[in-house]
Amino acid sequence: MTTTTDKQTLGFQSEVNQLLDLVINSLYSNRDIFLRELISNASDAIEKLRFSALSDETLYEGDAELAITIEFDTTSKTVTVRDNGIGMSRDDVIAHLGTIAKSGTKEFFGALSGDARTDSQLIGQFGVGFYAAFIVADRVTVTSRRAGSSDTAGVRWESSGKGEFTVEEVVLPRRGTEVILHLKDDATEYADAWRLRGLIKKYSDHLSTPIRMLETGEGKTGWETVNSATALWLRNKQELSDDDYKGFYKHIAHDFEDPQAWSHSKVEGKLEYTTLLFVPTRAPFDLYERDAKHGIKLYVQRVFIMDDAEQLLPRYLRFIRGVVDTKDLPLNVSREILQRNKTIDTIRAASVKKILSLLEGLSAEDYAKFWKTFGRVLKEGVIEDHANQERIAKLLRFTSTFQDKSEPSVSLTDYCARMQDGQKAIYFLTAENYATAKNSPHLEVFKTRNIEVLLLTDPVDEWISTHLTTFDEKPLKSILHGKLELPGDVAPADSDEERKPSELVERIAKTLDGKVKAVRESQRLTSSPACLVADEFDMSANLQRILKSAGQEVPPTQRVLEINLNHPLLARLAAETMEDKFAALASVVYEQALLAEGGRLDDPAAFVQRINELLVGAAS
């Protein structure tokens, strides 16, 4: 192997420098994971070669026996991880080892606290991959050549992890990647056969790719496969321990934490396939990134086909990790074929049911943890998955007026069990945040009558309320829309129904003409002077705010002002004979109602001036 060009020194992307500093300083107590991460990368490279070779066997270059080898040298204090996978070009090396091309990177660094123990958990969710090498090495040398390229297209990358790295082209007869770790003085324990074998068995035994080391013992000189080298998902469930599943999850998810739950099943018959699906404990940082790829791994007859196969699960289950292996797809299946394949539709439908069953089986404590992490994503299923809507609806959790905390814990089933005799609807309120919802004047009559109301404060809740219109044959009713029909209400007599609005209602309606659709006496209010109510099918004020903040045009919608004739402020208004003061006071009543629901005033300065004039008048 000889150098063919001069070395080039390049600087790490700033995020890499940050990550390296965190890895070296925060993961010191978990140093063993370096080998798992490097072996995982090597395994991925081999799977990618196997897939690429399906359409071009020449990529094997006469060597189709794929394996990972681990060597060490106590004299030079090195550990070497080598694979004969897809390999990297010069551009690949710079892109993969010098930059972090991950969505959510900015959010990740923004979430760091500076506390090593806390940050080490966050780093685990971000995935450090190759950079874990610097936990135990003060210098790392990588040589690689992409499969199918010439011997002169090899590249050597080297760095001490301190701001920069060098790259040079080299002659490399063998494809694949070799990573040499020059161990730190306090990490020489890893240059040991038994130590390395123990780590391989502990962290990487489940990999289907053979991991080989030189045989140990007198007179032994050959290579020996250290791991089981059998695809874990194809093994009998009775053979596997919880630790086996946890180790495999960490490999496929590049996660440091154990999964919260998993489902392993094999289907035989007209279709044959195996699924192994995991619910993570923590969310990835790019869970809400629009362009981030999320999905599970697809294998066909144990051959890795693709990562992030989003066709295998709907978007609202994008947090699930795992594998699907089937015999009923062609080895050269593409993403486009998957989109219109009936086999995939069948596997997808069955996988969704397995995941929902898994979530339904969690204990109350575990489900509360799951909901806090992934609840907002699961809510999207109410909109996306009509076939499972009722089942997903049972998994939803909300805050309500019957609890004194903002953490959602009330299910629709819980709510229905507490409904009053004669109550026909499930009542809910949408608002920008918990405080606005909890203190909404619209709740007053419900509190007086001890009727529970669900408080919906996530932006996605507005869309949920338009798609989930019934649950358990009971309609969901927004208390912000239309007239209320509460249990125990007596239908008004005909003479009452036809009763003309009071003089005060007519005066306020005339004064606020152009600002409100109508003014009427309120059945909702007991202590507040007024509130704004949308007509039954009008857009809520909260949804209007959400759409406006997203840059969408929202047609102007006027709402009904409901007034509490028993409130002293309305009595003061009724007694006012001067039209200018009446108009000012009526405007204040309207503007207070708007502010109480979290709305914005068109002219805040004019509102302040009216309030000041009223205060001065009251004091004089």
N, C-alpha and C positions, 0 to 999 in steps of 0.2 A: 504494500500500500504506500504510494508515493504522492507527494504534494504536486499538483499541476498548476496552481495559481497562488499568488500571495495571499496572506491572511487579510481579512477585512474586519475591523473592529466596529461594532455597532452598539447603540445604547438600547436598553430595555425600554419598552413602553412604561410610562410613569405608573400605571396600575400594576404592572408586573413587579416593579420595585417595592410598591406597598405590600403586595401579596407575599413576596419573598421575605420581607421583614416580619410580617405576621406569622408566616409558616415557621420560620426559624425560631422566633421567640415565643409563640403561643402554643405550638404543638410539640414542644420539647418533651413533655411528659407522655406523649403518645407516639414515640419515635418509630415503633414497629410498623406503623402503617405505610412507611415509605416503600417497602417491598410489595405490599398489596397493590399500591397505586401503579407502580412500574409494571408489574405483571399484568394488571388489568389493561393498561395501554398496549402492551405487547399482544395480549389476547385479542383486543379489538383490531389491531393491525393484521393479525392472521385471519380473522373472520372477514375483513374487507378484501383481502387477497383471494380467499376462497370464493367469495361472491363475484369479484371481477373476473376471475378465471373461468367462470361459467360461460362467458361469451368470448374469452380469449385465453386458451390453455397455454399459450406461449409465455404467459406471465409467470408460470411456474419455473421456467428456465431449466427444465430437466430435474427439478427438485420439488416433488409434490408431497414430501413428508414434512408436514408443518409441526413445529414445536418451539417451545421456549426453553432456553438453557440458562442456568445460573452457575456462575463460577466465582471463586474468591481467591485472593492471594494474600497470605498473612505477611509476607515480606514487604510487598509494596503497599499493603493496607488498602486493597481495593475489593469491591464487589462489582461483578459484571452481569447485566441482564441483557440477553440477546434473543432476538426473534427473527424468523425468516418470512415475515409478513409482507405487507404492501410496500413498506419503506417510504422514504420522503425524498423529495427533490430539494434543491437549495432554497427555492422559494417557500416550500412547505416548512422547512426547518425554521426559517426566519419568522414565518407566520405563526407556527404552532408553539415555538419555544421562546419567542421574543415579544409576543403580544397576547392579550386576552380578548378574544373575539366572542364575548358572551353578552347577551342582553341582560339587563339588570345589574351590570357591573357598578354603575354609579350608585344605585340604591344599596348595593352590598357594602360599599365602603362608607356610605353615609350612615349605615346601621351599626357600625363598629363603635364600641364603647371605650376602648383603651384598656379594659380589664382582660388580662390574658385568658382566664378561665372561660369567661363569657364569650370572648371573641373566637376561641378555639371551636366552640359549637357552631358559630356562624360560618367559620371557614369550612367546616365540614359540609354545610348545606351548599356552599358555593362550589366546592369541588376543586382541589388543588392539583390533582393529577401529577404530571411530571415534576412540578416544583417541590413535591414532597421529598425529592432526592436531597434537597439542601438541608433537610432536618439532620441528616447524618453525614453529609459530605461537604467539605470545604471547597471542592472543585469537582465539576461534572464534565465528562467528555462524551459526546454523542457522535457516532458515525452512522451514516445511513445512505442507502441507495434505493430509489424507487424501482419497483419491479417493471421490467420491460425496457429500462433505459440502459445505456452503454456503461461499461466498467468505469469509464472516465467521468461519469456523472455522479460519483459519490461525493458526499459532503461531510466535513467534520465541524462540529459546533462545540465550543468550550466556554465555560464561565465559572467564576467563583461566586456568582450570585450577588455581586456588589455593583450593580449599575450598568454593566456592559458585558458583551460576549463577543467572541471571535468566530468567524466563519471562513472556511477555506475548502476548495474543491480537492478531492482526492480520488485516486484510482481504487475502486472497491469491487473485486470480482463477485462478491456475494451480495445478493439483494437483502433487504430488511434493515433492522436497526439494532445497534449495540449501544448500551448505556453503561459507562464505566464511572463508578462512584469512588472518588478518592476520599477515604473516610477521615473524619475528624479524629483527633487523638483520643477523645472520650467516646468514640463510637466503634473502636476496633473490635469490639465483641461480636460484630456482625460478620467479620471475616472468619467464620467458623461453620463447618458443615452441619453440625447438629442444631446450631442456632437458626441457620437459614432453612433447614428442613422443617423445623418446628413451626416457623412462620408460614411456610408454604402450606403445610397441613392445616394450620389454624385458619388462615385467611383465604387461601386459593385452591383448596382441595376440590371444590365443586366445579372448577373450570373443565370444559370438555377438551381443551387443548393440553397435550402432554407438557408437563414442566419437568425438565430433566437436570440432574446433577451427576457429577462423577461418582461412581460407587465408592463407598468408604470401606476400609478394612484391608488387611494384608493381602497382597496379590491381586486386588480388584482394580481394573483399569477402564472398564466400559462405562457407558452412560445408563443411568437408571431413572425411570419415571417416578417422581416423588408423589404426585397427586393421583387421585382416583381416575382422572381423565375421562369421565363419563358425564354427559349432560345431566345436570342435577334434576331438571324438570322431567326427565324420562325415567328416573329411578322410582321405585315403589315408595309411596308415602310412609309406609311402615319402617323403611330403612333410615328415614331422615329424622334428624333431631331439630329442635328449634334453632340451635346454633348453626346447623347446616343452612337453614332457610335464611337466617339473619346474615350469614356470611355471603350468600349468593346475592341477596338484596343489595348489600353494600357494594358489591362488584358492579351490578348492572346500573345502579342509581348513582354511583360515585358519591355515596353518602357515608358519613361517619357514624350516624345514629341507627339504632335498630328500627325496623318498621313497626308500625302500630298493630297491623294485622295482615294476614295473607290468606289466599285461597289457591289450592292446588288440585286440579281435576283433569281427568283423562276421559275423553268421549270416544266411544267406539260404535260402529254401526255404519249407516249410510255415509256419514262423514267421520273421519278420524282426526282428532286433534287434541293437543294438550295445552292447558293454560296454567300459568303460575303468575298470579297477580298480587301486588303488594300495595297496602295503604301506608304511605310514609308518615313519620311523626311530625316532621317540619315541612313547610312549604318551600319550594325553590324560590330564589329571588326574582326569577323572571315569570312567575306564575301569571301575572297580569299583563305581561308584555305581549302586544298584539302580534308581533312577528316571531316570537319565540316558538321553537318547535317542541312539542310535547307529544308523547305517545309511548308505545311499548315496542319491544323488539319482535320482529317477525322472522321465524325460521321455517324453512320448508325441508322436511326430511333431515333435520338437524343441521342444515346448511343455513348460516346467517344470511338473510336477504336484505333487511333494512332496519335502521334505527328510527325512532320517532314515527312509527307507522300510525299516523293519526286516523286512518280509515278504520282501525280496529276498535276504536272507542270514540264516543261522542266528546265534543269539546268540554262539556261540563264535568267530565271525569279525567281531564288532562293531568291531574296530579297523580294518577295511578301509574305505577311502574311494574314491569314484568315482561314475560315472554309468551308468545303463542307459537306453537310448532304444529304444522299440519302436513299431511301427505296429499292433500287434495288441491294443491295449487302447483302450477309449473315453476320450475326453478328460476326461470327468467321473468317472473312476474314483476310488473312495474307498478308504480303508484297509480298510474292512469287505469290500469287493468283492475286494481284493487277497488277503485271507486265504483265500478259497475259489475262487481263479481258477487254472485249469489252465495258462494261459499263464505266469503267475508261477511256478508250480511247476516248469515246464520251464526257465525262465530261471534260477531259483534253483539247481536241480540242476546245470546247466551251469556257472554261475558258481562254485559250490563246487569243482568239478573243476578249473577254470582256476586258482583260487587255490592249491589243493593242489599243482598242477603247478608253479606259480610258486615255492612254498616248496621243493619238491623240487629245483628247479633252482638254488637259491642255493649259492654256494660254502660250504665248511665254515666259513670265517671269517665270512662274512656271516650264515650261519644261526645261528652262535653268538651274534651280536649280536641277531638277531631273537628267539632263544629267551630270552635274558636279559630282553628287554622284554615279549614277548607269550606266552611259553611257558605261563604259568599259565592264561591264557585259552584257548589252543589245547587244553589238556588237557580242557577241558569238552566238546570234541567227541567224545571217547571215550564220554561218557555220552549226549549229545544226538543224535549222528548215527550210528546203527547201520549204515546203508548204507555209510558210508565209514570204519568203525571201524578196520579193519586198516590202511588207508592212513594214517589219522591216527596210529595206534599206531607206525608206522615213523618218524614225525616227532618222537615224544616223546624227551626227553633226561632222564637221571637221573644222580645220583651213585652210586658203587658202592664196594665194598671194594677194588677194583683201582685206585683213584685216590687221590691224596693231597690232593685239594682239594674244596671244598664246591660249586664251580660245576658244574652238571649238564652232562655231555658224552657220556655213554654211551647209545647207542641200543639198542633191543631186538635189532636186527640184529647189532650189535657183540657183545652178550651171547651170543646164540645161537652165533656163530662161535667163541666161547671156551669153550663148554660142554665138560665132560669126557666121555670115553667112558663110556657107561652112564648119564649124567645125564638124567633124564626131565623135570625141571621147571625153570622159571625161578624162582629164589628171590628173595624180596624181604622187606624189613622196613619197617614204618611207625613213625614216631616224631615227637615234637613238634618236634625240631630236629636239626641235623646232628651236634652233639656227642653227644647222647643216642643217636642211631642208631649213630654210629661206635664208641662204647664199650659197646654193648649186650653183655651176657654171652651172648645168644643166638647171637652170631657166632663164638664160640670154636671150635667144631668145624669151622666152615666155613673159618676161617683156618688151622687145623691141616691141613686137607685141601686147601687152596688152591682152594676153590670160591667163585666170585664171588657176591656178594649185592647186589642193588640197594637203595639207601637212599632211602626215600620220606619226605620231610619237609614237603611242602605239605599244608595241610588238605584240598585237593581230591583228593589222592592216595588218601585213604581211600575215597572214592566211586569213583574210577577202578578200584581193586583189586577192587571188587565187580561192576563192569561188564565190565572187560577180564579175562576168565578164561583166555583162551588167546591165544597168538601163534605163528604159524608152526606150528600144530598141537601146540604145547607148552603144558602148563598152567602158569599162574602160581601159585606156592605161597608163602604167608606162612610165614616161619620162626617166627612167634609162635603159630601154631595147630597143634594136633594133634601126632602123633608124626612124626618125620622118617624119610624113606627116602632115604638118600644113596647116590651111586654107590660101589660097592665093598662095601656092607653085605652081610653074610651073613645069610640068614633064620635065626632061632633055631630050634633043635630043639624038638620038641613038649614035651619035658620042661622046657626052659627057659621056653617060653611059659606053661606052667602053674605055673611056680615061684611060690611064695608070696612076698609082700613081706617084706623083711627086718624084723627086730624094730625097728630104728631108724625105718624108714619108718612102721611101725604106731604107734610111740610119738609121732612128730611129728604124724601125722594125727589122733590122738586129742587131742593138746594144742591143735592149731589148728582143731579142729572148729568149724564156723560161719564160719571165715575163708577156707578154701580148699575147693574141691570134692573134691580128692584130693591125695595125695602119692605121687610115684614117683621111681625112680632115673632120672637124666638121661643121655641120649646126646648132649646138646648141649654140655655144660659140660666144660671142661678146666682152668680156673684159678679160676673163681668158685664159691662155695659153693652158690648156688641161683638159680633164675629162675622166673618165673611164665609159664604157657602157657595160652592159651585153647583150648577144644575147637574142633574143625574149623569149626563154623558159628556160633560165638559171636562177639559184637561185641568188637573189639579195645579195649584200654584207652585207646589214643589217640583212637579214635572216640568213646568214652564221654566223654572230656574235651572234645572239640570240641562235642559235642551239649550237654553241661552248660553250657559257656561261652556257648552260644547261647540258654540259658534253657529248653532242652527237658528233660523228665523222662526219665530213663534207668533202666530196671528194673535192680535189683541183680543182678550176675552174678559168681559165684565162679569162680575159675580153679584150675588144677592147679599145685601147687608141685613143681618138679623139683629134686632135690638131687644134688650131686656127692659121692658117698661117698668119693672119694679126697682130698677137701679136709680140711686139718687142723682146720677149725672143726667139720666133721661128725664127725671122729674124737673131738674134745673133747666133742661132744654125746653121742656114743655111750657115752662113759666116765662121763658124769654120772649119779650115783645119786640125788641129792637132787631130788625132783620140782619144788620151787619154782624151783631154779636151772635145771633142764632146761626148764621152761616159759618162763622168761625168755630163755634162750639160743635156744630154738626160735622165739620171737616175734621176736627180733633177726634171725635168719636170714630169716624171712618179710618183715620190714619192710625189710631191706636189698635184697631182691629187688624189692620194690615201688618203692623209691627209685631203684634202678638204671635202671628203665624210665621215669623221670620222673613217677612217681605221687606221690600225697599221702597222708600218714599221717592216720588218724582222730584220733590222740592223740600229737602230736609230743613233748609234755612227758614222757609215760610212756616213750617210746622213748629220750629223752635220759637219763632216770633209770636205765633198764635198762643202757644203755651205760656210764654212770658207775659203776654197781655192779660191772659186769664188769671194768672197768679197775682199780678199786680192789682187787678180788679178785685180779686177775692180778699186781698190784704188791706185794701183801702176802705 
